[in-house]
Amino acid sequence: MNVISENFGTLVFNDKTMSERLPKDVYKALKRTIEMGKSLDRTIADAVANAMKDWAIEKGATHYTHWFQPMTGITAEKHDSFISPKSDGTVIMEFSGKELIKGEPDASSFPSGGLRATFEARGYTAWDPTSYAFIKDNTLCIPTAFCSYGGQALDKKTPLLRSMEAINKQAMRILKLFGNNSVSRVITTVGAEQEYFLIDKELFDKRKDLIFCGRTLFGAKPPKGQELEDHYFGAIKPRIKAFMAELDAELWKLGILAKTEHNEVAPAQHELAPIFTTTNIATDHNQLTMEIMKKVAARHGLVCLLHEKPFAGVNGSGKHNNWSLSTDTGTNLLEPGDSPRENAQFLLFLAAIIKAVDEYQDLLRLSVASAGNDHRLGSNEAPPAIISMFVGEELEAIIDAISNGNAYEQKDKQEMRIGVHVLPRFFKDTTDRNRTSPFAYTGNKFEFRMLGSSHSVSGPNTVLNTIVAEELSKFADILEHAENFESNVLELVSKTVTAHKRIIFNGNNYCNEWVDEAERRGLLNLKTTVDVLPSFIAEKNIRVFSKHKVFSEDEIYSRYEILLENYCKVLNIEALTMLDMVRKEILPAVISYIRRLSETALAKQQLIADVDCDVEKSLVSKLSSLSAILYKKIEFLSTALLDAKNFNELLECARFYKNTVLNSMQEARAVADEMELLTQESSWPFPSYSDLLFRI
């Protein structure tokens, strides 16, 4: 066995480890819980806890933690040691089923959107046995859900698990109608491709904007960006390769299926892609991946930037969410079958997804909304804010044939002729890929491309699972009372795709013509986070989440408030950082440079009476004028921040930040960036884009 195989999953209390360490009856009971969602007896939990503790201690663990995902967007953990005192003054190492199943962290200091008052501190973490425990930094980490004293979800895992139950329930109803009685469970699977930037830590430490905001608030465009497209898939530099090698090793020990790595389009940008796994586990793994990326980068003198738009003028970073539906018997429900019945089943699931995406465009757009992602969506680097679906020529032709009642004539696969005889022949796929589409069918899955790189994938998948569950439930309601099942299925598919064909677009989503075409089709164009957030509390959306018990109405309103608050806080931090950098760094540096230019001109004139000092005078004039303009814009920004405190309504406050504060910041940046181009490099107070993007 090679080193990779030997080390893979060594820090995970996975199925192999459980089968070796647990009594057979305990192992079988735990497997029933994991696979079938059955409840777990306390005595079983005690046995699991003891085995888990012994295994963790053998691996060097001294503490355990309930590892959870609050509404901060990152993970949280409170560490407790395994030690328990004995009467003789010594200690023993203990860990009970009670401690495994339930924890009690302080709930008052996490975002709750009004669900909890500050003085109401009690909250609970509950073990999620469907996601394996693991060891990180000598601590046994137990994946858990997080809820309030009243049972409301305060995290991202709980709604995701609820949505997975919802889609399983409704998909099973459909499969039973097709006679699939061997299937016990339907699961959603996800592969989350992660984009990120790596920059030198010494340079990072000299930029307050990167330290406090994760993105540059200033930076003139360097002479070279990504125009030559030479970084994409290019040879990986030794320092980056060393980082990637260690990252892979760390991820593999945690059972994370890191598969593909390469340079992305922008300089200093890279991507990591894993193999698909169950959505809940994929979400946990992606949160771990982002954390470990940062830790490994630090060991290599680097900083990993996960902001959606760290640098203006080059591509930002996204996270492609490859989503699919599979049965516990191994059938991918988004893959056409070999028989007419299997294909009818595939088309019914496809129709449900088409209808879900069309009817809940706002929720899908909402699921990827953030202040950071607003800088990225709509540029020629990411899909626009308009939701649409790409299904490819062949599927679109099938949909058109069904919609029009015509027979579909399948095209044979075409052989790819490359013109070089030594190369092997191969057949091209029946459809091309569309990297500009927000939601693209790619053979047996849908690729949701709008996620920002720092986002948890839980939100988008919670929405996807819920809205598809809703349409499947409506289909099941109709078909369970069908007199002629086969004909009713085809009729339902035909009516559905005819009514919702507007959401399908196979063209270039980047082009301006698509914006006009989308408007003619009646598709939503919710350009910013502030534009889309009110959709969360729309009646139809409250109804669908409540119906499938994914969110209660209180939980929806709490998240609505959290998202609004977060948007305002992010822009406030960015604006304060900008004020600090201008007042304490940019203006003093430029004024000092102006003084040196003036002193140089004066010295020249003292030496030679009629010497030409036009260059110095011109630079002094331009920089003095720009400094005055920048000062005025910064003073306006400062006043705007004071005005923002006067809003009582969160939505109005968010709108003010978007329309006034953000615009003021962009205006100030434009002036400062022009000043950078006129200032001596050694006089500019912090590293330039040329340094940040090309110094590794």
FENJO-V356814 format. One line per field, one symbol per residue. ss: DSSP state (H for helix, E for strand, L for the rest). phi: phi as a letter, one per 30 degrees, with the letter a starting at -180 (. if undefined). A space follows every 50 residues. Layout:
BEGIN
ss->???
phi->???
END
This chain:
BEGIN
ss->LLHHHHHLLLLELLHHHHHHHLLHHHHHHHHHHHHHLLLLLHHHHHHHHH HHHHHHHHLLLLEEEEEELELLLLLELLEEELEEELLLLLEEELLLHHHH HEELLELLLLLLLLLLLLLLLEEEEEELLLLLLEEELLEEEEEEEEEELL LLELELHHHHHHHHHHHHHHHHHHHHHLLLLLLLLEEEEEEEEEEEEEEE HHHHLLLHHHHHHLLLLLLLLLLLLLLLLLLLLLLLLHHHHHHHHHHHHH HHHLLLLEEEEEELLLLLEEEEEELLEEHHHHHHHHHHHHHHHHHHHHHL LEEEELLLLLLLLLLLLEEEEEEEEEELLLLELLLLLLLHHHHHHHHHHH HHHHHHHHHLHHHHHHLLLLHHHHLLLLLLLLLLLLLLEELHHHHHHHHH HHHHLLLLLLLLLLEELLLLLLLLLEELLLLLLLLLLLEEELLLLEEEEE EELLLLLHHHHHHHHHHHHHHHHHHHHHHLLLLLHHHHHHHHHHHHHHHH HHHELLLLLLLHHHHHHHHHHLLLLLLLHHHHHHHHHLHHHHHHHHHLLL LLHHHHHHHHHHHHHHHHHHHHHHHHHHHHHHHHHHHHHHHHHHHHHHHH HHHHHHHLLLLLLHHHHHHHHHHHHHHHHHHHHHHHHHHHHHHHLLLLLH HHHHHHHHHHHHHHHHHHHHHHHHHHHHLLHHHLLLLLHHHHHHLL
phi->.dddddddidcbdcddddddcceedddddddddddciddcdddddddddd dddedddddjdcbbbddbbdddjccbabcbdddbdcddicbbcbacdddd dbbbddcdccebhjdbdedccdbbcbecddbddacbhhbdccebdbbded jddcbcdeddddddddddddddddddddiddddcacbcbbbcdccacbbd dededcbddddccibdcbldddebbcedhcddideddedddddddddedd dddcidddccbadcdddicbbbbcdeaeeddddeddddedddedddeddc ibbcccddbdbdjbedccbdcdcbbbcdcjcddccecccedddddedddd dddedddddbeddddddcdadddddcdjddbbeddddabccidddddddd dddcicdccddddcddccjbdddddacdddbdcbdcddbcdbjbaccdcc dddddddddedddeedddedddddddedddcddbeddddddddddddddb ddddbccddddddddddddddiddbcdbeddceedecdedddddddechd bddddddddeddddededddddddddddeddddcbddedddddddddddd dddddddbecddcddddddddddddddddddddddddddddddddddcdd dddddddddcdddddddddedddddedcceedcddbeddedddbcc
END
